Amino acid sequence: MNIILQNLRALFSVLILVSTYTSCRIVNTNRQPEDFPNVVDELLNLLDEKEAKFNEENQEQQQHQEQELYPVENIRWQGPRNVGQIVGVAVDLFGNPVIFHRGDRTWNFESFDEMFEFREAFRGPINQDTILTLNPHSGVVESSWGADMFYLPHGLHIDAQGNFWMTDVALHQVFKFEPGAMKPSLILGEAFISGNDDEHFCQPTSVAVARSGEIVVADGYCNSRIMVFDPSGNVLNRIPQPGEFVALRVPHGLAIIERGDVCVADRENMRVICMSLRTGLGMDSDDKPGPPLTLQQPDLGRVFAVAAHGNTIYAVNGPTSPMIPVRGFTMNPKTETIFGHWAPTTGSFTQPHAMTISPNGTELYVTEIGPNRIWKFDLVVRYTSENEDDSNL
């Protein structure tokens, strides 16, 4: 762009010289417009304005690039080891990471029948505390609860008011717990009954709550749809609507970005897709409805989890093929680009399942279901350019 401006300026200079030379050769012919010098001045002023705007935008872009936050493993932090599959993670209003685990339960091919009915309901709910609050500095368990409530935990979210939201794929339900409460204040879905209508889910994977209050549920393994509810649990939208071309295949994770759209870890489609909660469509650069924004590239693989800070998306994939490494990605949904790759430095991801970012945007956590562990990453300022190779970050 800067080269183009320089070339335009040079072209205008040549035109001025030619015009001056011509005016000297045809003195008193009165063929040159009297306002020609004014026109040239206006063009040069316009060029100066364009160049100034370009320099300003270029400076803003460079500052934005310099302020991008990259996850770097905190090698001093150790989370709890003697836990079950850590399927959910969130950060509470005090900055403490909270994990949701399955205790002695695992999900295998025998867990459900062909109608998605949970075969192990006779065992009763998990008798261990399934929700653990950790110290953000040491990883030590500070408090726990959730025993005798859940059968096969999956998703965890803590909203801006401190409410806890969980999904249970065995119960086919979504739960809301107010801060400090031991009984849910809202339950969506019918216990152990799967379905695809407005009152039922089928193995819901994730839940997120927008600042405006909408409840977003990824429903999930069987229905492959997104359901949007008002704060009281009334249906507002279903994504995709019947007949729409957007098809999801196991929406596994959710993140609400700054502008209010929802970004979905569309696992089996190997992509992240971002769309409006109201319309299910994307928004173009002029904020007009358009196709959903899609982030996809050959090495992305099966996307298990997404998290957002501002308008930046972080995602993590899972086992896909020997040719695709399991790692994290940093994305810009507005430009539909992936500009960062990251992974632990003291080991490697094996089966990532969930991730979250602290409200202040300084820490990122990734949990796994084999081995059952939680990783902590510090989000640090690091300069990068679009062409920089950051695969070892």
N, C-alpha and C positions, 0 to 999 in steps of 0.2 A: 504494500500500500504506500509506504514512504517513497519507494522508487517511482511509483506512478505519479505521485505528487511532484517529485523532482522533474520527471520527464514533462509533465504538463507545464511547469514553470519555465523549463527550457524552451518548450514550444511557443509559449506566449512571448518569451524574449525574442525569439526568431521572428515572430509575426510583427513585433514592434519595430525591429530593425528593418524588416522588409518594407513596412509601412512608411517608416521615416525616409528610407532611400527612395521609395516611390514618390512621396510627397515632394522630395527635392527635385526629382526629374520632371514633375508635371506642375511646376509652380504656376499659380494663377489660372489653373484649369477649372478650379472649383468643383472637381469631381470627388474629392475626398469629403465625407460627411464632416460637418463642423464639430459634431459631438464625438468624433472618433476617439480623441484622447480620454474623454470621460468614460466611454465604454471600456477602454483598456484598463483604466483605473478601477472601474467596478469589477472587472474580471479578476484583476490582481488582488483586490480586496477580498473577493469571494474565495480565491485560492488561498489567501492567508488564513481566512476563517476555517476552511476545510483542513488546512495543515495543522492549525492550532487544535481543532477538535480531534484530529487523528492522534496528535501527540498526547493530548489529555487522556483519550481512551486507551492508548498504548501504555501510558503510565499507570492507569487504573488496573489494566489487565496484568501488568507486571507485579504491582502491589498485591493483587489477588493471588497470583501464582506464588509469590513469596510467602503468603499467609496461609497456604493450603496446609491442612493438618494431616500428618502421616502417622499411622500406628507403628509404634516401636515397642517391642516386648519389654515389660518390666520384669527383669530377671530376678529381682529380690522378692517378688510377691508369690506366695504359695497359697492356693485355695485348699479347701478340705478334700481329703482323699477317700475317706470311707463313706461314700455316698453312692446312690444308684445312678442310673442314666440321667444326666443333667440336661433336661429337655427345654427349659426356659430360663431366662435371665432378664432382670430389669434393675434399675437403680432407683432407690427411693428418694424422697425429697431432701434427705439429709446427706446424700451422696454415698450411701451404703449399697453395695451390690447385693441383690437378692436372687437366689437360685430356686428353681422348681425341679425336684428330682423324683424318680420313681421308686425309690427304696429297693425292695427286693423284686420288683416287677420288671419284666422286659416284654417288648412287643416282638412276637415272632409269627411265623406263618400259621400257627395253630390258635392264635389269640382270638380270631373272629371267624364266624361261619360265612357262608356265601351271601347271607343277607345282612352282613356287617353287624351281627349280634355278638356281643362280647361273651366268650365261652367261659371266662373265669370269674363271673359275677358271684358265684357261690363262695369264693374265697373272702368276700367282703372287701371293704376299703383298705387301703394301705395303712397299717397300724404304726407306721413311723411318721415323724414330722417330715413333711415333704417340702416345706418352705423355710429356707435358711437365710438369715440376714448375716452378711459377712462384714468384717472390719475392712474398710477400703485400703488400709495401709499394710495390714499383716495377712489378711485372708482368713483370720480366725473367726469361727462361728460365734456371733454375738447373741443371737436369739433364734428360736425356731418355733414353728407351729404347723398345723395342717394334717395332723394324724387323724385317721378314721374319717376322712372326707372324700378322698379321690381314689379312683381305680386305675387309671392309666393317664397320668398327667401329660400335657403337651406344651401349651403356650402360656406365657406369663407377660403381663404388662402392668405398669404402674402409671396412672394418669397424673395430670397436673395438679389434682386435688389430693393426691396420695392414696387414691383407691386402688386396690389390687384386683386385677382381672385375670382369670385363668380359663383354659379350655381343658376338657377331659375327653379324649377320643373314645374311651369305653362308654362313658355316660352319654356321649353325643350332646354335651352341654357346655355353656359358657356361664361363668360365675363372676359376680362383682362383690367384693368385700370392702366395706368402708374401713378407714384406718383404725386399727385396734380391734375390729370386730371379729368374732369367731363364727358368725353365721352370715351367709350371703344376704345382701339387701336386694339383689336382682339375680334371677336365674333365667337364662334363655335356653330353649330346647326342653325336650322331655327325656327323663332318665331312661337310658338303655334303649330308647326307641329312635331309630334312624328314619330320615325322610328327606324329601326335597321340596317341601312346601315352606310357607313363611313361619311355621311354628316348630320346625324340626331342622336339625343339622345331621350331617353324616361324617363323623370323625373330624370335627373342626380343629384346625391346626393352630390358629393364631388369632389374637384380638388386639386392637389398638383403638384409642379414643382420641379424636381430634380436639383441639382447644375449644372449638365451637360446640362440643358435646356429642357429636355423632359417634356412635359405636360401630366399629368396622370389624367384621368377622370373616376370616378366611375359612371357607367351608368346602372342602378341605380335600380329603383323600377321595371321597366318593362323588361329591357334587361338583367339585372344581368351580366354585363360584365365590364371589364376594357379596356379603350381605351388609347393608348399612341400616342402622336403627337410630331412632332418636333417643335421648337420655332415659326415656321411660320404657324402651324396648319395642316401640312400634316401628314397623318396617318403613324405611324411606326409599330404598333403592336395592336393586339386584343387578350385579355385574357379572357376566354380560346379560343383557336382556334377551329374550327369545328372538332368534333371527339375526342377532348381531354377529359380525364376522370375528370378533375378538374371542378366542377360545383359550381358556386357562387349562393347564394340566398340573394338578396338585399345587395350588397356591399355598406355599408353606410358611412364609413369613411376611410381615407387614411393617411399613414405616410411614409415618405421616411427615411430609416435608413442609418447609416453612410456608409455602404458598397455600397449603391446605389440601393438596392432592395426596393420594395414597400411592405408595410404591409397593409392588408385590414381588416377592421371590417366587416366580413362576417356575417351579422346580423342574418338571419334566420337559418344559419347553426351553429350558436352559437360557433363561433371560430374566431381566428385571423390567417390569412394565409399570409405568406411572400414569395415573388417570385421575380425573375429577370424581369426587365422591358423589356429586349430584348427577352428573351426566354419564359417567363411565368413559368419557372422552378425554383426550389430551388438550393442551392449550398451546397455540403457536406463540411466536415472539411478540405478537400484538395482542395476546390474551384472548384470541378468538378460538372457538371450539375447533378441534382438529383431531387427527388420529392419536391414540395413546402414545406417549413417549416410550420408546423401547431401547434398552441397553443390552446388546448382545454381540458377542464375538466368539471366534472358534475355540478359544481356550477358556471360556467362562465355565462351561460344564453345567452340572446340575446345581442350581442355586438354592441353598437351604435357608439362608437368613439374610435380612437386610436391616440396616439402622440408618438414621438420618441425623445430621447436625446442620441446621440451616437448610441450605439447598444442596448440600453434598450428601451423596449416598455411599455407604460402605456396605459391602456384601461379602459373603463367604460361600464357597462352593463345597461340594462333598465328593465322595468317590464317584467317578464317572467312567474313566478309562485310564489305562497306564500312560497314555500320551498327554493327559491333562493333569497338571499338578493341583493338589488341594491347597488353596491359599485364599487370601483376601484380596478384594478389589476396591478401588476408590473411583467414584463415578460422578459425572456431571449430568443430571437428567435433562437439563435444559438444552444442552448441546448433544445429548445422546452419545456421550463419549466415556470411555474408560481410560483414565490417565494415571492410575497407580496400581501397583501390585505389592502385597506385603504378606509376611508370614512370621512365625516365631523364629527367634535366633538360637534358642537352646534346644530345639527339637523341631517337630513338624506336626501339622494338623493331620489327623487320621479320619475322624468322623464328626466334623463340626455340625452342630444342630441349631444353635440359637446365638444371637448377639444383641448387644445394646450399647448405648453411649450415655455417659453421665449427663445430667441436664446442663452442666456448665461446659460441656464439650472438651473435657481434659482427659477422660479415660474411656476406653473401649474394652468390652469384655466379650469373649467368645467361649461357649461351652461345647463340650463333646459328649457323645454317648458311647464311646469305646475308643480309648480309655475314658472313664468318667472323670472329667476334670474341667476346670475353668482357667482360661488364660486372661491375663490383664495386659493391656497395651496402653502406653501413654501416647496421647495425641500431641505431637510436637510440630512446631513450625519448621518447615523445610522447603527450600526453593526447588522448583522443578519446572521444566519446560515440556511442551507437548511431545517433543522428540527424545526426551531424556529416558534412558533405560533405568527404571527403578525396581526391577524385578527382585533385587536382593534386599530391599528395604524391609 
